[in-house]
Structure formats: structure tokens, C-alpha cells
């Protein structure tokens, strides 16, 4: 049995001190939003507790689906590198960027320099990349793109989606359990300015070529949606809350998922175990669901 862990949206706190020049443009709106709201939600101690509990489960691999950063300050990328190293070796921790990681122009280059070791495939390729771990093939798709102020949309783009389709077919022929990771959910109830703008095209690729599992973050919610796959199959698309969210009545508290994968092509079995933090600070199992098999 192979165990894959999935967490998302750590939004590392506290926000680094920013200069006046750094807060020009979109970063200013993000800084104000942090001061008014986000700093009361994202807690580094909560994140540390979640990571410690996850590591205690001894997963075979860890997938982080975006948003280490908050407003794309230079110091956030160094902080993110240190945090990723604390989670595990780059060969054991895969990452894809979210909209906060690619917040303004130049952020994609900063992310690549700081976090590139976690964002490349087995052959050194970038998005979409493939990492084979045991029976699992992890396919990282980037939906992080620079957007205007007050926008948090994502886009995979035609080039990535064309490569994704070819990879899904190749990995199917290799009898791999295919996990597609993308920051923005393909199905969301968020406002339009926060959605994956080419969600229909992404889902069309999944329907045509198939996958065993789709993982995402972004909405900071425990989510399960079922995407159409080939020949009437259904593909689970799973989202998790922010891994640093304090318990509150206003949002889902921090948590992560474990996927226990067994079997073989044509007869895969996958059980999802959700763990998270409660009001008293303890972390415990929230639910257990059989996704496949």
C-alpha cells in the first residue's frame, strides 16, 4: 500500500515587513487584506501542528497544492524554501504554485529559483511535470498566473493541457495510478474572479484521457466533486482547507488528507482519511471514505 499526503494553502505567517516600494500596485491591496482579515486566520503554530501530525503518519510522498506565499514579497520565497525543507526532502515533497505564489510580475521567476527542486519532474521537466513514486504518478499542473488587483483567477493554458492529455495516456499505458495536482479547483462555488478560467477545458482532458485522482486547494474548504471520465467513469476531485487556518465558525479549520492506494490498474483501491485540528488544538481523524474500489 502506498500513502500519499495532501495539504494546501499554508499561507506562511507572519507576513514579512515590506518597504513602501514593495507595496506598490496589487501588493498593497493584498497587504491590506492580510492586516484586516488573513492575519487572524493563518497561524504558524497551527501549520506546525498539522505538519507534525502528517509526518507522524509516515506518508510515502507529500503533495502541496499551492499558496506558500501571500503577496509575493521577496522574503516569502526564502521563507517558503525553509518551510518546504522542514516538511521533507525535495524528492519527497512535490509542489505546484497557486495564485498567491505568482502574485505579480516576476514572482514566477522567484518561485522557480527558490522552490524549483519541488516543482520539477523525474526528468527535470517543468509544468506539467511527472514524478513516479511507487505505483503513483504525480502530475503537477500550474494554474498560477499574474492577475489584476482583486482578481484570483487561475489558468492552465492550452499548451499545458495538451501535454497533460498526452501524459495521462502514457501513464495509463504504464499502469500507473494517475494523480493530477492543480491549485484551482475545476468545480467551485467561488465567485468568478477566483475561479479556474479554463476549467471546462481541463475537465474535458480528464473526461477524454482519465485519471484516478485530482487534488487541489485554493477554496480553503473540504471538497469532493466527481468529474466525468472516459466511458462513464467518475474521477474524484478533492480539495483541502488551508493547512494554517485556526479553528473558527467562519471557515474550515486546518487539515490534510491521506490517500491509501492499493491494487493495480483496472482494480485500484483508494481510501481517503481526513485529519484536522479541533477547537482545543488537538488533531484527529475527521472522516474516512473509500474513493475507489
Number of C-alpha atoms within 10 A of each C-alpha: 13 16 21 21 23 28 27 31 29 28 28 22 21 13 18 14 9 14 9 8 9 15 16 10 12 18 20 17 14 20 18 12 12 19 11 10 11 18 17 11 19 25 20 17 14 24 23 17 20 23 19 13 19 23 15 9 11 12 17 16 21 25 22 27 29 30 28 29 28 26 27 26 22 16 13 24 21 16 16 21 19 13 15 19 13 12 16 15 14 18 16 15 20 28 27 31 28 29 29 23 27 25 27 20 12 12 21 18 12 19 24 16 13 17 23 18 17 21 26 23 20 12 9 12 12 16 20 25 24 27 21 15 17 13 18 22 23 25 25 28 28 27 27 26 22 21 17 11 14 11 15 22 22 26 22 24 17 12 10 17 21 13 14 25 19 13 19 24 16 13 18 18 10 12 15 22 28 23 21 23 29 30 31 32 26 22 17 16 9 11 9 12 13 19 22 24 18 18 19 12 16 21 18 18 21 25 20 15 18 23 28 25 23 24 26 29 28 27 22 22 17 18 18 15 16 14 21 19 20 15 9 9 13 20 21 19 22 22 27 28 26 29 32 29 27 23 19 12 8 7 14 20 25 33 33 26 27 22 23 19 21 19 14 12 15 9 9 15 19 22 17 20 17 20 20 26 26 16 11 7 13 12 18 13 13 14 11 14 11 12 19 17 12
